[in-house]
Each structure stands twice: as structure tokens, then as C-alpha cells.
Amino acid sequence: MSSIGTGYDLAASTFSPDGRIFQVEYGQKAVDNSCTVIGMRGKDGVLLVADKPITSNLYVQTANPRVTKVDQYTGFASSGLYPDCVALLDYASSESLKYLKDYRAPMPLKRIAHSVAEYAHYFTLTVHRPFGAAAFFSSWTQENGPQLFLVEPSGLCYEYKAWAVGNNRQMVKTEIERMKLHKMSFDQLTKEAAKIMLLLRDESKEKNCRMEMGWVGADTDGKAIIVSDEVVEAAEEWARQKIEEEDMDD
């Protein structure tokens, strides 16, 4: 992907001779080198999971969350440069609030995701650099059931059953493709997600990582919540025991 000396990576609005926009690719590379984030659609809701690195013991572990909420009914999880993630979250929140004031109803998830995607794409058309962040949006409604969207740095927006971004995305995708997610409950999703994260986590950095989870589903009446530390720790403990049992069987 090297473009050294070519000059085609000086502006996001410049195409290379083979039709690439290097600034957009750099934004995607920032996401690929960031923490692993997973979105999983179960039978009655959507689980968002992030394995957030804690680079210093002096940090407050709950600060700068990777999993949070856009509004009362919309979950949000992000990977990439954290200030860029916050910028996308702020834009999504402002759009959601504007829609609520105008229509007196929550903004549909698809509309939120496409609005953020259009905003991200705008930065690939101007002198600004593209966002080095990818964002998941999740919701659950009686009409549409569980929904999961991902907005990429290029402004591309897809709806997924499950997906992963970050430094271990390919291995995560391989694992979740084997699961029957549409039959899995919240409890099962948290345990399987914790197991995947622990399997991929670098043992030398294990103590410097914090797993965050967010959930929106039928049991919360469509309201997005942050999963409590107790539930996350219980899922991690189950995952460790399961991994140990599988190692012994091997």
C-alpha cells in the first residue's frame, strides 16, 4: 500500500492512477491496528463487546469507554483513534436529539447509521482527513427485532448479523461464523464473546485489558444498557474455565 514519493496521499480528494484513495486506506489501517470490537445479533437482542487496552495503572478504567450509548435506545461501540470515535458519537447523538425534537419519536437505527456514514464520507471528499474510526450501532424494536449496523472510515455502511473490527477481526469472524447466533440468548452471547476475546488476547497484556459490553434487547424493552462489571466478570470466569477444559481434553 506504499505511496511514498507518489504524492497521491497528500489529500483525501485525490485518486491514485489505480483508483485508490490512500487517506481512506490510512483511516482503515488505524482501525485495523486498534482494539478488537465485536457486534453480535442474538435471538432477542444485540451484544456489543470491546477489549479495551488500559495503558497505565493510573488510569480510571471506566474512562474513555469503547462501548456506550447514542441515546436511550441505541447502542454504540467503536474502534480506532479514540477522539475520532467520540466525534462520530457526538454527531450521532446530535442527529438523534434533533430527530426526537422534530418528530417526537426515537430516530430509526438505519437512519442514524446512514446519517453518520454520510458524515464520514463527507470527510473523504474535502481537504479534511477521513475519520480513523469504525462504529457499530445497535437497537431492538418490536417491528424490526435486533439490528446491527457498522460505519467504516470510508463512509461505507452495512447491516450485519455479526461482525468484528480491530486487530484480531479475521480470527473473530472465523469464530462467530461457526455459531448459531440467531438461537443464542443474552447469557450465551456474553459467555461466547468473552471466550473469543480471551482466546485472542495477548497473555503478556492480559492484565492491561478491560472487557466492555453493551446490550439492547427484548428484556430491556428496547433500551440500550451497559452490561454490569459483575456480569462481564462472570462471563470471563466461565470462558477461562471452558478454555482450560478444552486444553486438558487436547
Secondary structure by P-SEA (a helix, b strand, c coil): cccccccccccccccccccccaaaaaaaaaaaaccbbbbbbcccbbbbbbbccccccccccccccccccccccbbbbbbccaaaaaaaaaaaaaaaaaaaaaccccccaaaaaaaaaaaaaaaaacccccccbbbbbbcccccccbbbbbbccccbbbbccccccccaaaaaaaaaaacccccccaaaaaaaaaaaaaaaccccccccbbbbbbbbccccccccccccaaaaaaaaaaaaaaaaaaaaac
